[in-house]
Amino acid sequence: MFGADGGSYTDNLIGTLLAIFGNVLVSVSLCIQKYSHVTLAGTKDPRAFYSAKTWWCGFVLTCLGEGANFVSYAFAPLALIAPLNAVSVLTSFILGFIFLREKSKPSDFAKRYGLSFLGSVLTIGGTYLFVAFGPNSHEKLKAENIVTHLVGWPVLLYLLLEVIMFSLLLYFYNQRSAQYIVVILLLVALLGSVTVITVKAVSGMLVLTTEGSMQLDDPIFSVMFVCMVASVAFQARFLSQACKLYDSSLVASVNYILSTSFAIVAGAVFYLEFNKEDVLHICMFFLGTALCFLGVFLITKNRRRTKTFEPYVTMDMTNESWRRTVSEFSGSFSYGALVNNDGVAPATLPVGNQEQPSVGSTEASSNLPDLKTD
């Protein structure tokens, strides 16, 4: 990025800022939507959140954020945009830390959040490195240019290898019930590489069209658009399956590493993004990416373990102690993630209107003499 001509520098800067803004906006929107879900958790109607203004506010922010991410692909290389998804993980951690507002001793605080803060520092440093030394290849994504890339032998070989690998993984996933997290997320990453290729093509052609050069009437636009929608749909399906089988924190870190790696390879093969880069810039770029991988892993690794929620009431509990036992499991949701960190489903418990036996009556009943029958 440094030392490039003014136009390329400006395009990279616009794309980078759009991607950062979009990822931050998506994280904030998920916080708002989760807050809406937690607030309405006690309602009997599962569709009640549709009428909540906070939920709709989060939905609108999600659309704006994803729109900014979509447009960013038209300005900056894939290898520069894909690793910036780490910004979303970092923002989620910061927002979760702010909203939890838990008080703890310095030793407990360092033990619990030390790895997360180290991961945040590594993520920020890695982001600076791969943005500063990232590829700076720019071309007008006209329809004929995209066709030229598509029919080149490196792309055809790459797509052939992807199809073979995807078919093998799908066979083991369906026929052999190999529902390992690596297998599922490799399927997601392979589909994701197709997604980013098509997203960049569609986004680039749309931007050129808005500038006055019509690209939407070319058949390659329809092909890319259909492939984009299909890959996103199947990608979401496998990702949802992974979230059902494994912890969301683990899924987030592994998916980020695999999807980013395949996206960088896709950009290098399809759009030839590293052809004009020197060895130093390439090494520094991959160093920054590796730091982001490690940072995201540390941030997600430090999530809380699932607590088992077992509300119970013993016969020697007073009203106050019973309320305190129940309240220990409330407020444990970390905003900024799709699922709560503790894995605790919100429950409506009858705290105020239930009569609990007093301690005195329990002790009195225990002191009654045993009655013997002749």
Salt bridges, closest charged atoms under 4 A:
ASP45 OD1 - ARG47 NE 3.75
GLU102 OE1 - ARG112 NH1 2.67
GLU102 OE2 - ARG304 NH2 2.18
GLU139 OE2 - HIS149 NE2 2.48
ASP278 OD1 - HIS281 ND1 2.86
GLU320 OE1 - ARG323 NH1 3.99
ASP342 OD2 - ARG304 NH1 3.05
